[in-house]
Amino acid sequence: MDMFLLCMFLPLVTVAWGQYSDYYYGPYNYGDNDEWVNVYRQGFNFQCPHGQVIVAVRSVFSKKEGSDRLWNYACMPASQSLGEPTECWWEEINRAGTEWYQTCSNNGLVAGFQSQYFPSVLDREWQFYCCRYSQRCPYSCWLTTEYPGHYGEDMDMMMYTYDYYIRGATTTFSAVHRDRQWKFIVCRMTDYDCPFQNV
């Protein structure tokens, strides 16, 4: 009987998967040969190509290298319903050694990261590179789980669902481990212009 049910429902599952599989991002391209965008204890500036946004973040931690991390990012084009970005900018600096919460102002989406390492606190300061798409507004926002799951672990955050975008992050800093955990702020965006800002 179980085999009969399996044979009956397997084609339905296959059809449903085929209809909805394009709503998930495919494999991520982290750039040439999966190289890191920084070396330990050095600053970096990473920006997605025009019209693309951050969809994945990867990082490895090294205590012996000043409790620092190597970073890499993957970008993908924003949905065609958003159109072209109308404005891009760097947000305010988030200071090293402190906890912080920040979203892109003016309903922007995260399209890059800039960071500088500070040996005095064994931590980095951060800036988001944000792009606004006409007057589209965020909705259905949520926080991801913590990345990495524990201080000092490798980190691999990927956006699996299409039409959800990173708008910012909240981070906690451990003075013991000299490392950060990140929760990314993820939202959908309207496909029409709206008058609201920083929703």
Summary of the structure (lengths in Angstrom):
residues: 199
radius of gyration: 19.1
end to end distance: 52.4
largest distance: 67.4
contacts: 553
relative contact order: 0.20
helix: 16%
strand: 44%
